[in-house]
Amino acid sequence: MFLCFLFFSWSFSMAVAVAVAAENKTIPVNVGVVVDLDAQNVGGKIFLSCIKMALEDFYASHAHFKTRLVLHTRNSKHTVVGAASAALDLIKNVQVQAILGPVTSMQACFVINLGDQAHVPILSFSATSPSLTSLRSSYFFRLTQTDSYQVKAISAIVKHFGWRQVVPIYVDNTYGEGVIPFLIDALQDVDAHVPYRSVIPPSATDDQVGKELSKLMAMPTRVFIVHMTPKLSNSLFAKAKEIGMMSKGYVWILTNGVGNRLWSTRSVALNSMQGVLGVETEVPITMELTNFRMKWKRQFQQDNPAIIDFDCDVFGLRAYDATFALALAVEQVGNASFDFQKRNPSFNSTDLDTFKASQYGPKLVQALSNTTFKGLAGEFSLKDWQLQLQPSTFKIVNVNGTGVSSIAFWTPENGMVKTLNSTNISILSTSEKCDLIPIIWPGGSQSVPKGWEIPTNGKRLKIGVPMKVAFTEFVKVAKNHSTNTTDVTGFSIDVFKAALEVLPYDLPFDFIPFAKPDGTSAGTYNDLVYQVYLEEFDAVVGDITITANRSLYVDFTMPYTESGVVMVVPIVDTGSKNAWVFLKPLTWDLWLTTFCFFVYIGFVIWVLEHQINEDFRGPPSHQVGPSFWFSFSTMVFSHKERVVSNLGRFLMIIWIFVVLVLSQSYTANLASLLTAERLRPTVTDIKDLIRSGDSVGYMKNSFVHELLKQIGFDESKLKAMTSMEDCDQALSKGSEKGGITAFVNETPNIKLFLAKYCSKYTMIGPIFKTDGFAFVFPKRSPLVPDISQAILNVTERDKTVNIENNWFSRGGKCQDNSGPRVSSNILGLESFWGLFLIAGVASILALIIFVASFLYKQRHILKHAGVRAIFEIFNEKDLNSHAFKSSPQRNGSAGDQVEVKTSPNSNWPESPFSYSNHTDKDFVFLDGQETPSTTSHASPDIVPTTELGRRYPRNA
C-alpha cells in the first residue's frame, strides 16, 4: 500500500508538471532579417541592433505572450542579387513567416515579388522610393516615409532663397529615379526650373563622377539637389571639393537619405561637405526615445567596439517599430498553421514557380493591417499597406566646422519656421531671410549665393538679332568685307551693351543675325523669338515687343522703351478764314452767359444808384439806356458814369475783374485763330477705317499684322511696308489711289518716322496697349532679373538720353508730333463758371443788403401805406444822401442865393453835383407842413417839397 501511495503521488506530480510545462510552453515563429552586414557598412549593423533590442524590450514587457519571434539574419551584401538570394533562402529553406528588410529600394523591388509568390509579408523600414507603390503587392508593408514627403520641404528652401534654377543629381536606380517626378513638380510650384538632370551610376568610379561634375561646372546653374546613398554621396562631395565645386557661389542640398545620417557621418566625409544644407526627418522627442537612445548606444558600443561616434537614425527607429508591430501581429494570429503548401506548377516551371505558399501569411497580413500603437518614431498605423503618418516635419540642417547644426524647420501647416514648438510660431516669409539661424555656405561664405554664375570656361551666349530694312536706327546689321565680320549697331544694341556694363560680372556673347544665306531676314519677329524656345539662340536683342503670346514660351526683361501701338495719319489745315471767325473763340453758351450777365449787372447797378445818382434817373427810356450803356461799356472800360454807392463800387470791382479776364482770353484765342495753323488728322479712330474699308499699312514681319486682323480688318485691306519711304509714298497717295489711309506700328518706330516727316503726318493712339521693347531670354533664365535691374539703372541715368540723342536726333527741324497739332481751343463756360459764380454771388449779396437797408429806413411807411408807397419812395431822390448835399462852398451864409445852371439840352434838372454857390435845404415835417429850416430863394427848377411829404408826414 505504501508503494502504491508513492506511485500515485509520483504520477500526480508528473501530471501537474506536464500540465504546467504545457501551459508555459512558447511558440517559436521564424522571421527573416535581410540587411547589409559588410564590414564597411555600418547601417546594416545599426538596423540589426535596433531589431534585436526591440524584441528584448517587447518580450520583457509582454512575458505572458505565447509566441516568440526567432530571427534568422542574412547578409544582402549591398547588392540586389544578394538580397534576392537571402530572401529566397529564408523562404524556401527556413520557411520564415515574415521578412524584415531589405534595406534599399532596389533590393526591395525584387524581394517583394518573392514575398508575393510565397505569401510571406515583407516589412521594409528603409525602402523609400515612391515607385515601389506601383507594385501593389498585398504582402509588402512600407513602414517608413516615402521620398515624396520631403520634396515640399526642399522646394520651400529653394523658394526661400529665391533660386530660379536647380539641377538634381541622383543615383541611376529605382531609389534615385522614384522621387524625381515629385521633386520637379514641387520645384515648378515655386517657379523653379530644372534645366538639366545629372544621373550617376550606383557603381560610378571617381573618374566618372569627376567627369559629370565637370559638365555641371560648365553650366551656369549653381544650385544642386543630391539624392543618392551615403556611400556614393561621400565620393561625390570628395570629388566636388577636389575640382573646386565646394567654393563660394555653390549651393548643395541633401535629401533625407543622406540628411538623416549626417549626425553619424565621419568627420573626414563632413570635411568635404562644408556649407551643405540637408533635409532630415524630425522625430518628436519623448522620454521613451531618450531612454532608448542611451540604452542602444551603450549596447551597440559593447557589440561593436570598433565603431564609434554613430547614432541611431530615423530608419533605425522605424526598424524598431516594425519589429514591435510584427511581434504584436504574430501574437494576435497565435498558434496557426506554419506549414507551406505546394502551388500548382506551370509547364516548364522554374524553381521560383515551385514556391510553396505560406498558410500563415494571409492571417499575418490581416493582423498587421489592424495593428496600432505608439512607437519610438511616432504613431504606428497602417493604411493600404503603408505607414499612415501624421503631417511630416523636417529639420533643415547645415554642415559647418566639424559638425551639423539645425537652422530651421519645415511643417506642412506653416512652411519654414525658425523654431519648432507646440504652436509652430515664428513663421518666416520669403522676405525674412535674416531671421534664419546664420548659415555657413560653401567656401565659408555667409552671404546667400545667387544660385547661378557665368562659368569662366563656359560657352559664349548666342544672341540673335533681327535683319531690318526699315527703322535700322534700332538694329542695323552690316557686313564688313575688309575684316569679313558682321557689325551690329543701333539703339537697342547700345542699350544692351550699357546694361551689361552695369552687371557685376562679365557676360561673353556673340551677335548672330537671324538671316538666310542671301542676307535677307529668315522670318518674322515671332519666328525669331521662337528660336530662343528652340534653344537655337540664348537670347534675342532688338526692337522686340512684349506680347502675351510670346511670353508663353520665353521671358522678357524690363522694357527699355515706351509702350503701345499707334497709327500715323496725314494732317490737313482746317483753319477758319470766314467773316464770322470772331465768334469762334467762345462757345455759344459762354456768349449767352456773358450777355445775360451784362444785362443783369446793369440792372443791379441801376437799383443801387437810382435814388442817389442823377446819371441813373429820368424818364424810363433815359434810365434804361444809360444803365445798359454803363454795363456794356465796361467791356472796353469806356464807361463815364460815376458810381456813388459803396455797394455799387464793390460790385463793379468784381465785375471789371471778370470782364478783364474774359476780354484777355478772347483776344488771345482770336489772335491764335487768325494767325496760326489749325492742323487736324484725317482720321481719329481706327474703327472708322474698318467701316469705310480704307487700306492700312503695317511694317513687314511685324506682329501688328495679326493685331489688325483680330480687330476686324480684311486681309485685302492690309498692306506691308518695307521702309519709311514706302510708308510716306503710300500715305501721300491715300486709299483711293492705291495707297493707305493710316500706318500702324509701335510707338518708338512711329516717333522715328515722324522725326523725318513731321510736317505731313501726326500720331493717333495708342490704339493697342503693349509693354514696349525688351530683350528675350529663355523661360526662367537667371539672367532676366539681373538684366532687368541693369536696364533700370541705365534708364535712370543720362546714358539712355545720350544714346537716344545719338540715334534719334531731330536736329531742331521738327516739333513733337505725339498728338494732333491743333494750335488753339474754343473757350467754353466750363473755364469761367467760377468767375461768373463770384460775380453772381456778389451782386445778389449787394441787392440783399440794399433792399434790407431801404426797407428798414422806410419801415413806418411800409407798415401804414403798403408796398406801392415803398415803390413810389424808391422812385424819388434820396435827398438825405451825401450825393445831394452841397459841397463846402454851398455851406456858406444863409442869405446866399442858390444859382442854378440849367442845361440847354435838357428839360430836366442837372445832377446835384452841378450846382454851385447854393445853400443846402434841410426839410422837416411839422404837423403836416413842410418848413424849411432856413429861408432862401429857391430856383424855380427846384421843388423843395414833395407830394409824398404832405401825404405821409413823419408823425403820421
Secondary structure, DSSP 8 states (H G I E B T S, - for coil): -HHHHHHHHHHHHHHHHHHHHHHH--EEEEEEEEE---TT-HHHHHHHHHHHHHHHHHHHH-TT-SEEEEEEEEE-TTSHHHHHHHHHHIIIII--SEEE--SSHHHHHHHHHHHHHHT--EEESS---GGGGGG--TTEEE-S--GGGGHHHHHHHHHHHT--B-EEEEESSHHHHHTHHHHHHHHHHTT-B----EEE-TT--HHHHHHHHHHHHTSSB-EEEEES-HHHHHHHHHHHHHHTTTSTT-EEEE-HHHHTTGGGS-HHHHHT-TT-EEEEE-----HHHHHHHHHHHHHHHHH-TT--S----HHHHHHHHHHHHHHHHHHHH-S----EEE----TT--TTTT-EEESSHHHHHHHHHT-EEEETTEEEEEETTEE---S--EEEEEEETTEEEEEEEEETTTEEESS--SS---B--TT-GGGS-----GGG--S---SB---TTS--EEEEE---SS-TTT-EEEEETTTTEEEEESHHHHHHHHHHHHSSS---EEEEE-B-TTSSB-S-HHHHHHHHHTTS-SEEEEEEE--TTGGGTSEE----S---EEEEEEEEE----STTGGGTTB-HHHHHHHHHHHHHHHHHHHHHHTTT-GGG-SSHHHHHHHHHHHHHHTTTT-------SHHHHHHHHHHHHHHHHHHHHHHHHHHHHHHS-BEEES-S-HHHHHHHT--EEEETT-THHHHHHHTT--GGGEEEE-SHHHHHHHHHH-GGGTS-SEEEEEHHHHHHHHHHSTTTEEEEEEEE----EEEEE-TT-THHHHHHHHHHHHHTSHHHHHHHHHHH--TT-----SS--B----B-GGGTHHHHHHHHHHHHHHHHHHHHHHHHHTHHHHHHT-HHHHHHHHHS--TTSGGGS--GGGGS-TT---B----TT-SS---GGG-BS-----EEEETTEEEESS-----TT---S-HHHHHS-TT-
